[in-house]
């Protein structure tokens, strides 16, 4: 199915990206041509194939990923807030939600 | 051999003999970095104060009982998407231009403990998305072999600093070939370890099922020495596997390539491969035959689908990973926003460059309702087939040999208007990331225009030692002696 400028508009909204009219016009054929390229995968019958998800090696899957439930030092509030654009009273402050 | 003056082995020996000092080596690297950066733009930050302080600490007599350290006084450059406490970590992006992480990546902790001296942070494609370094918000890196050409990407800054002999080794990261590809275009060694071999704690995430911290070196031995230090299980990264790390350097001098079986997928030597690259890689295959290796044909029937699979999976994962850059906790925040949602959109619009936006859009599209099965799930299924191809082929041979890139370094601007053409420069490399297997890029010749050409060896899961051994055997038999015109001279 061809990708239209209104599809691009919708995707941008989903991705929390603001795009200009010019970007929308440029992105539409670019995304469309990449999507057309990846559609070559439809040549393959994969109905009997399991999808590959995380893990990738038997050794990786066998490795116990959790750690013991003991206390560790964490970064601390001051360091965690140090890079915040608008910290306030120990919180990250943001513009109003609605 | 590459100029031995620039290898870890020679630096360590000269420091041990008292012919030079850690401080002098550090100063020389810093001087070279500063001098060449006007031309190369390889560093985004050069840490003279921190590096000299560290060099002076390392020069103090070691206290009794200290374990010997593998990399004492070795200057190293680090890609700007790996966290070093106190230094910037911009990832080549405006959105993190002023970000200074409050902690060290595990790989940095391990390098520091081994005595390495971090010289600075290197330029890269924004969030490691690119194959030419032209997607950096801070300008492209130039190739020391020809400054009109790209160094490759995304870890182009790290590749250029090693090629220009500023440092013997550097860290990069790979998602689809971002170390092997620039290593090849810059005439150096690049190694991408098995998925799960090296901790990613402190590596800014791009494609989480693909990313690995990876290593550049002038020689195979140097790359092996660094990987040996950074590899191994890390409780901070649940994807690292509990697999013993061999002494890579010790294995280099064992049986060489004699009796090894090297698989060649002939079908990948066809369309799109530059003639000079083909000839040079064919000569490398003959060199292995001369070294006593057996050359066997292997088939990778699904490899031709790898770019399509890669650009679905990598962009889908990127769209999720980059959702965290929203102006709330760190990084850039827009100054003009009345609501939270407007703040997200404007921050991301101002902070991200064109390629990152394009990939987030593509990733969002392939994951969106109604398309998930058609694209993302389909790509995961074909990924299973690609992985099986490689595991089947590697059951018949010890390593698979292919070109690393279809062409030598291309011109700046040559592919920027055509994203798909740029993506195709990852055709030989992204398969290893999809299959989770290790790979090493080795320089093997020069084009008629004086640009490096390389081949890569791909191995079994956890089989880096075999790759190092085979690559080292080649390097010893066919030393790559050419040097780029733009090079650090202070240590010569």
Boltz contact constraints between the chains, C-beta under 6 A:
constraints:
  - contact:
      token1: [A, 11]
      token2: [B, 361]
      max_distance: 6.0
  - contact:
      token1: [A, 11]
      token2: [B, 364]
      max_distance: 6.0
  - contact:
      token1: [A, 11]
      token2: [B, 365]
      max_distance: 6.0
  - contact:
      token1: [A, 14]
      token2: [B, 364]
      max_distance: 6.0
  - contact:
      token1: [A, 15]
      token2: [B, 360]
      max_distance: 6.0
  - contact:
      token1: [A, 15]
      token2: [B, 364]
      max_distance: 6.0
  - contact:
      token1: [A, 16]
      token2: [B, 344]
      max_distance: 6.0
  - contact:
      token1: [A, 16]
      token2: [B, 345]
      max_distance: 6.0
  - contact:
      token1: [A, 16]
      token2: [B, 348]
      max_distance: 6.0
  - contact:
      token1: [A, 17]
      token2: [B, 348]
      max_distance: 6.0
  - contact:
      token1: [A, 17]
      token2: [B, 357]
      max_distance: 6.0
  - contact:
      token1: [A, 18]
      token2: [B, 345]
      max_distance: 6.0
  - contact:
      token1: [A, 18]
      token2: [B, 346]
      max_distance: 6.0
  - contact:
      token1: [A, 18]
      token2: [B, 349]
      max_distance: 6.0
  - contact:
      token1: [A, 30]
      token2: [B, 419]
      max_distance: 6.0
  - contact:
      token1: [A, 31]
      token2: [B, 362]
      max_distance: 6.0
  - contact:
      token1: [A, 33]
      token2: [B, 420]
      max_distance: 6.0
  - contact:
      token1: [A, 34]
      token2: [B, 420]
      max_distance: 6.0
  - contact:
      token1: [A, 37]
      token2: [B, 420]
      max_distance: 6.0
  - contact:
      token1: [A, 38]
      token2: [B, 308]
      max_distance: 6.0
  - contact:
      token1: [A, 38]
      token2: [B, 312]
      max_distance: 6.0
  - contact:
      token1: [A, 40]
      token2: [B, 308]
      max_distance: 6.0
  - contact:
      token1: [A, 41]
      token2: [B, 305]
      max_distance: 6.0
  - contact:
      token1: [A, 41]
      token2: [B, 308]
      max_distance: 6.0
  - contact:
      token1: [A, 41]
      token2: [B, 378]
      max_distance: 6.0
  - contact:
      token1: [A, 41]
      token2: [B, 382]
      max_distance: 6.0
  - contact:
      token1: [A, 46]
      token2: [B, 381]
      max_distance: 6.0
  - contact:
      token1: [A, 49]
      token2: [B, 381]
      max_distance: 6.0
  - contact:
      token1: [A, 49]
      token2: [B, 384]
      max_distance: 6.0
  - contact:
      token1: [A, 50]
      token2: [B, 384]
      max_distance: 6.0
  - contact:
      token1: [A, 51]
      token2: [B, 377]
      max_distance: 6.0
  - contact:
      token1: [A, 51]
      token2: [B, 380]
      max_distance: 6.0
  - contact:
      token1: [A, 51]
      token2: [B, 381]
      max_distance: 6.0
  - contact:
      token1: [A, 52]
      token2: [B, 380]
      max_distance: 6.0
  - contact:
      token1: [A, 52]
      token2: [B, 383]
      max_distance: 6.0
  - contact:
      token1: [A, 52]
      token2: [B, 384]
      max_distance: 6.0
  - contact:
      token1: [A, 54]
      token2: [B, 209]
      max_distance: 6.0
  - contact:
      token1: [A, 56]
      token2: [B, 195]
      max_distance: 6.0
  - contact:
      token1: [A, 56]
      token2: [B, 436]
      max_distance: 6.0
  - contact:
      token1: [A, 57]
      token2: [B, 461]
      max_distance: 6.0
  - contact:
      token1: [A, 59]
      token2: [B, 241]
      max_distance: 6.0
  - contact:
      token1: [A, 59]
      token2: [B, 243]
      max_distance: 6.0
  - contact:
      token1: [A, 60]
      token2: [B, 196]
      max_distance: 6.0
  - contact:
      token1: [A, 60]
      token2: [B, 241]
      max_distance: 6.0
  - contact:
      token1: [A, 63]
      token2: [B, 241]
      max_distance: 6.0
  - contact:
      token1: [A, 63]
      token2: [B, 242]
      max_distance: 6.0
  - contact:
      token1: [A, 65]
      token2: [B, 238]
      max_distance: 6.0
  - contact:
      token1: [A, 67]
      token2: [B, 235]
      max_distance: 6.0
  - contact:
      token1: [A, 79]
      token2: [B, 102]
      max_distance: 6.0
  - contact:
      token1: [A, 83]
      token2: [B, 330]
      max_distance: 6.0
  - contact:
      token1: [A, 84]
      token2: [B, 329]
      max_distance: 6.0
  - contact:
      token1: [A, 85]
      token2: [B, 333]
      max_distance: 6.0
  - contact:
      token1: [A, 92]
      token2: [B, 328]
      max_distance: 6.0
  - contact:
      token1: [A, 92]
      token2: [B, 329]
      max_distance: 6.0
  - contact:
      token1: [A, 94]
      token2: [B, 328]
      max_distance: 6.0
  - contact:
      token1: [A, 94]
      token2: [B, 340]
      max_distance: 6.0
  - contact:
      token1: [A, 95]
      token2: [B, 337]
      max_distance: 6.0
  - contact:
      token1: [A, 95]
      token2: [B, 339]
      max_distance: 6.0
  - contact:
      token1: [A, 95]
      token2: [B, 340]
      max_distance: 6.0
  - contact:
      token1: [A, 95]
      token2: [B, 343]
      max_distance: 6.0
  - contact:
      token1: [A, 96]
      token2: [B, 339]
      max_distance: 6.0
  - contact:
      token1: [A, 97]
      token2: [B, 340]
      max_distance: 6.0
